Amino acid sequence: MQNNLPKLIIFDDPMTSNDDTMQYLIIEELNSLIDKLDEANKIIIMTHNNHFYLNVKYKYNFKNGYKKNIYLRLCSDGIVTSIVRLDDPKEDFKTNYEALCHE
């Protein structure tokens, strides 16, 4: 019996404790999986790895942009953590160096 209900796939920091080769393979597999998702199915990827984030989201900014995808950043001042929705590419990191400067 096939289940046609919408799927929600969650990856909680898939880069933890992986070497460079494994990270590359994981990025490629996630990109392949995301390409196969239809409108009914959703994926959530949580990470603190800026390099991974930039590589996974790169082609989806051109494909769907910030209108279809939701990008959230957790920001902490050491006491309070806030959730910031990024609605425009200008609000997001463009390079690893920019991400480091932001931290």
Residue pairs with C-beta under 8 A, 6 or more apart in sequence:
6 40
6 41
6 42
7 40
7 41
7 42
8 41
8 42
8 43
8 44
9 33
9 41
9 42
9 43
9 44
10 43
10 44
10 46
11 30
11 43
11 44
11 45
11 46
12 46
13 46
13 47
13 48
13 49
14 26
14 30
14 45
14 47
14 52
15 23
15 26
15 47
15 49
15 52
18 26
23 51
23 52
26 52
27 52
27 55
27 56
30 45
30 56
31 56
31 59
33 43
34 43
34 56
34 60
37 43
45 56
47 53
50 93
50 96
50 99
50 100
51 96
53 93
54 93
54 94
54 95
54 96
54 99
57 69
57 71
60 69
61 69
61 89
65 89
66 86
66 87
66 88
66 89
66 92
70 85
71 85
71 86
71 92
72 83
72 84
72 85
72 86
73 83
73 84
73 86
74 81
74 82
74 83
74 84
75 81
75 82
75 83
75 84
76 82
84 91
86 92
93 99
93 102
